[in-house]
């Protein structure tokens, strides 16, 4: 028989909801500064800078030392584990630099994707396993696996430590791909349950979870199929959240912009993409969810478009906010944008104040 499970106290719920609201305050966004070491290496390589810990620290210092006028535009900054424990040239921790701006600190807690056995090349996010066994698993099963995210093992202990070290929210990313047979029901269900378990663990430790069930824009699928898959994935995610007794008012969603695949022969306008995205979200996301950490610019620029095209899609998406109130977006729900991933190329070209930035990085 179904019965109610008391998972959080009223005080815990209040703290989570207030934190979520603060992150998505009107006019504010999230700076996504959580690129992994490998991702930062690709970014630095574009300007001929070696991928060392010191150069990554200097790059982050440029971000976190920006003019104080940006304070009113930021609700939170997502850190990578390495960044959470780095310091400025003046000996001030990056966490303190951000919190002193009255901006919340977040942390990426998943550990990447691993193959999902029994699928055709799909993945999920998983717990920590020895590298040797991970490599062996990939080698033995690569012909029948889909990807699965990693990091649930020890997550409760890590969240407790991150909370002590200044983090108020976390982010977890799962990845799904579209093909004639994917994403499979198994992959959708497995990833949905991982996201729900992650949310439950975060909330028990006083951390607001951001969920990111990302559907990659690879392949030749059209916009209609992209919307259909997005709806099925989000519906499964929120069913799993209910099963795991997740407190929705203390969560945020980082959705993907619904697009056609890279190789699709049909090109869609920003208005068509925005309407497909609005419709998918309105049909699947419960009104109780506090808001969206919108990743639309990141996804659009990953398709090789310039940033002007990305902003055009974002603008079209925002203009449809009133249409979303009938079941998905009540007036009090907010959307915001993590600019770090999408607008990073401009930062790499920016010399920074007093010559600090790319020029000094190139000289190290």
N, C-alpha and C positions, 0 to 999 in steps of 0.2 A: 504493500500500500504506500502511495506517495505521501510523504510528510515533510514539513518544513524543517530545514536544517539551519540552526543559528550559527552562521559562520563569522559574522562581524558584529561588534558592539555598535551602539548608536554613535558613540564618540568616534570610533574608527570610520564609520560611514560619513560622518560630518567632515572629518579631516580630508578624506579622499575626495569628496564632492567639492569642497572649497578649493582644494589644490587643482582639480581638473578645471574648475571655472576660472581660476587665476591664469592658468596656462593659455586658455582660449578667450581671454578678455577681448572685448571689441577693439579692433584696430591693432591687435598684437599677433605675432606669429612665433614659430619655433625655428631657431637656427639649427640646422642639422649639421653638426660638426663631428659626426660619429664614424667617419670613414675608417676602414680597417687599415692596417699597415700596407697591405697590397694595393688597396684603392688609392691611398695617398701616394704610393710610389708612381702610379700611372699619372696622377695629377701633376706631381713635381717633375716627372720626366718631360712633360710638355714644355717646360721652361728650362730644361737642362740642369735640374737640381737633383743631387744625389738623395736617395731615400734613406736618410739616417734619422735616428730618434731626435737629434738636435735640430735638424732641418724641419722635421714635423712639428717640434715644439715651437720653433720660430714662426711657422705658418699659423699655428693656433694662436700665438701671441698677437699676430696681426689682427686676427678676427676678434679676439677678446679685448683688445686694446682700442677698439674703434671709438670714434667720437661719442660722448655721452648722449648726444641727441638720439641715438638709436635705442636708448633705454625704453622709451615710450612705445617702441614698436615690437619689443620682444617679450614674450611670455615665458619662454624657456629656451635652453640650449641643450642639445643632446650630445653627450660626451662618449668617446670610445674609452675603454678601460685604461689604456695608457695615458690618455689626456687627463683623466680624473686625478692622477697623482703627479702631474707636472706643475712647474712653477715658472713665473715670469723672471726676467732678468733681475728684477728687484727683490726676488725671493718671496713673492706673494703667490699663493697657490691659485691655479686657474679657477678652482671652485670658489674661492673667496672673491676673486675678481668679478665673477658673474653674480654671485649672491649680493655683493656690495652694490650692484646696480639694481637691486630689487627684482632680479630675474631668477627663475628657478632652474636648477640643474637636473638634467636627466642622464640616463646611462643606457647604452645598448647592451642587452644581456644575452641575446642568442649568440651561439658560437658557430654559426654558419650551417650549411645544408649537408645532409648525408643521404645516400640512396635509401629509397623505401622499397623493401623487398616485396615481390609479387606484383610490381607495376612495370610499365614499359617506359623506363627512363625518367620516372618522376622522383621527387625528393620531399623531405620534411626536415624540420629542425629538431635536433636531438641532444641528449646529454653528453657529457664529456666522456670520450673513450680514448684509449691510447692511440697515438698516431699510427703505429704499426698495424693495429687491428683495423683502423679506419681505412688505411691504404689497401689492406688485403681484401676487405669487404668490397671496396670499389672495384678492385681488379677482378674479383671472382664474379661479381653480380652486375657489372655495368651494362650488360646486354638486356637486362630485364628490370632495371630499377628506375624509379623516379626519385627526385630529391626530397630530403626531409631535414628540417632545421635542428640545430644542436644547442644544448645548454641547460636542460631541465635538471640534470644531475647536479646537486649542490646549489640549486638556484635559491632556495630559501636562505641558506647561510650567506650567499653572496648578496642577496637583497638586504638582509639585516646589516651587513657590513657597509654596503653602499648607502643605506639610510644614515648610518652613523657618520659616514664621510661626506654627507651633504647632498645626496641625491634625493629628489622628491618624486621623480617619475622615471619610467623605463620604457624601452621600445623593444619589440620582438618582431622579426620579419620571417614570414614563410613565403615560399616561392612556388607558383604553379604555372604550367605552360599549356597552351592551347594547340591541339592537333586534331586529326580526325577521331582519335580515341582518347585523348587526354583533355582536361584532367579526369582521371578515373574517379569513381565513387570512393574507392579506397583511399586515394591520395587526398581528396577533399575532406573526407571524414577524419583521417589521421591528422592532417594539419589543423583542422578546426579544433580537435580535442587538445592538441599541443598548445594552441593559442589560449584555450580556455583554462588549461592547467596553469599556464604561465600567469594569466590574470589573477587566478585565485591565490597563487603563491605570493605575487607582488602585493596584493591587497592585504593579506595577512601580515605583511611586514610594513604596512603604511606607505606603500609606493603606488602611485597611479600608473596603471599599465596602458601603453599605447599599443594597439594591435595593428599589424601591417600584413594582411593577406594579399601579397602582390601577385597579380597576374601579368606575366611578361608579355610585351607586345611583339614577340617573335612569331614567325609563321605567316601564312597567307589568309588567315581567317578574316571575314568581313566584320563590319561594325556590329551587325545584328548578333553574330555569334559571340563577339566579345562581350556584349551586354548580357546575353543569356548566361554565359559562364560566370560572369561577375555576380549576377543575381543568385545563381546556385551556390557559389562559394560563400557569399555573405550570409545567405540564409542558413547554411550549415554551421557557419561560425557562431551565429547568435543562438542557434539551437544548442550548440555545445556549451555556450556561456550560461544558458539557462540550466542545463544539466549539471554544471559544476557550481551552481549557486553564486555566480559572479555578480557583484553589485554594479549594475550598468551605469548608474549615475557617477560612479568613480572610475570610469574608463574613457578612453578616447580612441577614435578610429583614424588610421592613416590609410585612406582608400587610394586605389589607382584610378587615374582617368581612364574611362572606357574608350578604347581605340581599336582600330583595325590592326591587323598584323603588318609588320614591316613590308612583307612581300605582297600584300593585297594590291590588286590592280586598280581598285576603286579608291579614289582620294575623297576624303570627307572634309566638310567645312568645320571651322571651330564651333559653329552653332550646332551642327549635327552631333559632334563629339560631346558637347556640353549637355545637350538634351538626353543623349543615351546615358551619360553618367548620372544626371539628375534622376532619371527614371529608375535606374538600377538601385540607387541609394534610397529613393523614396519607397520602393517596394520591399526593401529588406532590412533597413536599419531601424531598430526600435526608437521611438521618440525619447525614451529615457536616457539614451546615450548623450553625454554632455556636449560633445562636439567632435569636429574632424581636424586632425592634423594633416591637411591636404597635401598630397605628394604630386599633384598634377604636373607642375612644371618640371620636376625631376624626370617623370616618365616621358613627357613630350620631348625634352631635350635629349633623352637617351636614344630617340629615334633619329637623331642627326639633324633635327631642325634647329634654326637659330633661336636665340632667346626672345626676339620680337614675336615669332610665331607662337612660342610657348606662352607669352603673356597674353596674346590674343585669345588663346584657348581658355586661359584662366579668367579673363574678363568675361567671355561668353558664359562660362560656368557661374560666375558670381551674379550676373544679371538675371539668372534664373532662380535665385534664392526665394522670391515670393512664391514661385510655383511649387516649392518643395514643402510648404507648410502643411499640406493635407496628408500627414501621416509620417513624414520623415523629418522635416525641419521646422519645428516650432519656432516662434519669434526669438525665444531666448537661446536657441542653439547657435553656436558660433563656428565658423570655419576659419582656419588660418593656414599659412603656408610656410614650410621650411625652406628658406632661400639658399641654404648652404650648398646643396647638391646642384641645384639648377643654375645658380649664378656664380658658381665657383670659377669658371673660366675668366670672367671679368676681374675677379679678385687676383688671379695669377698675373694679369696684365697691369694691375694697379701698382704703382711704385710705393704707395703708402706715404704717411706723413714723414717729412724730413728725410725722404729717401729710403725709409725703412720698407721692407717688403721684398718683392721679387728681386730687386737689385742687390740687397744685402744677402738674400738667400743664394743667389748665383755666385756670390763671392766667398761662400763658405766651403 
